[in-house]
Amino acid sequence: MPTELRRAFRALISVSDKTGLVGFAQGLAGLGIELVSTGGTRKALAEAGLAVRDVTDLTGFPELLDGRVKTLHPKVHGGLLAIRENPEHEAAILAHGIAPIDLLVVNLYPFEATIGRGADFADCIENIDIGGPAMIRGAAKNFRDVAVVVDVEDYGLVLEELKAQGGATGLDLRQKLAQKAFARTAAYDAMISNWLANEIGEPAPAYRAFGGKLAASLRYGENPHQTAAFYHSPERRYGVATARQVQGKQLSYNNVGDTDAAFELIAEFDPLRTAAVAIIKHANPCGVAEAATLREAYELALRCDPVSAFGGIIALNRRLDAEAAAEIVKIFTEVIIAPDADEDAIAIVATKKNLRLLLTGGLPDPRAAALAYRPVAGGMLVQSRDNAVVDDMDLRIATKRPPSEAEWRDLKFAFRVAKHVKSNAIVYAKGGATVGIGAGQMSRVDSSRIAAMKAAEAAKALGLAESLAKGSVVASDAFFPFADGLLAAAEAGATAVIQPGGSVRDDEIVKAADAAGLAMVMTGVRHFRH
């Protein structure tokens, strides 16, 4: 037998997730591999009629401390870490009666699921696996002699190799399994450490780690010369990661990013209050609206910038219905994402075979606390997610004239949208719909002028003589450092303004607003989005 092949004579199996367990173990036993197991795993195998040895027989030591100590023993770790064909190691295991373990099958206590269901602190602590990660790391370190399986999805692959190689595994497979094993324990420990930091109120721990599981390998990244993949994080949040793709081409790197941006924006709109639709292009909204129905909301959102909407991402806050679907498919769209869809709507979308339809099962909570992170050269930036919602803010009227009831509604609407526009952000809105959006400019004045230009172009496309910005309100993601940006909005036709305030020139800005007859509301909350 070539040295790269290692015959498996003994397998230690200890799994929390019993999916596929019996079939896999039956395959191992059929190849003459001795089965050793623990607790519930051993019971499940024995009940299936398999000959299985209890780990306490292997160690000669009983389980202790309510099962906290069962595999933490030299006869387990010695069996995993002993280097075959090393005379000193061979002599040591013979002297101490240690039986080599050639195959380790472990999946960990369900810590992620435990915190996901909101378990109490003590329950979460008890679901931190200790023996499992220790065994996994030992077996992975000794990959030249031991195969380690941490993922039920690998059972078939491992069994296929064992059958093909007469009960042996090849070095290439063992190396790949070892890499996955180390990544699994790293992701598991990252989840625990981040959870504990949050529990004890530590916003900046000395070490930070993040992990995830591969969801899909992507054809390329933002550009064809870049490699890319999509990973699921342990956080349970409705969106692309939870979505069922009903139809359409594989998602690209840019599709995933843009679709996430679209769905996070639309989650700002309570579906019990109103239907809402957002159209996203290059991670920025080019049209957002709310109305009595999804179809009406879509038509209003599309009106804002129909040119940019071509090839965009459509996000809805309610179940996609046939009326909305029939309108959406009239122009080329990359992705539709919604909590759910009617069968008639799914059939309509199916007429466009390349159009991707994602159904998430729910909306993310815009108020939920979580971490957001971004790599930089030589490090990583970590911050809490922007979960500030305009409905919860202490809004202050800064001008002599207060907003009218209609202006109040539109001001809140516009500020919801501005939160999801790249800075510097300016959003014009009227009647529950955006009418002009200026995004990502170095100057707030330029953003305001671009938004006004978009409003004028949209009016022209509708055959209207007057810009859609006439009689609108305007939202700014950050304060106006000078009055020029504010005055540009007034010139475009805005009648009311919402902005964070906090500039050293706030008094000057308020005076300019009063002089122009504008109503101004200050939120005290900034929404930079870089």
Disulfide bonds with the S-S distance in Angstrom:
none
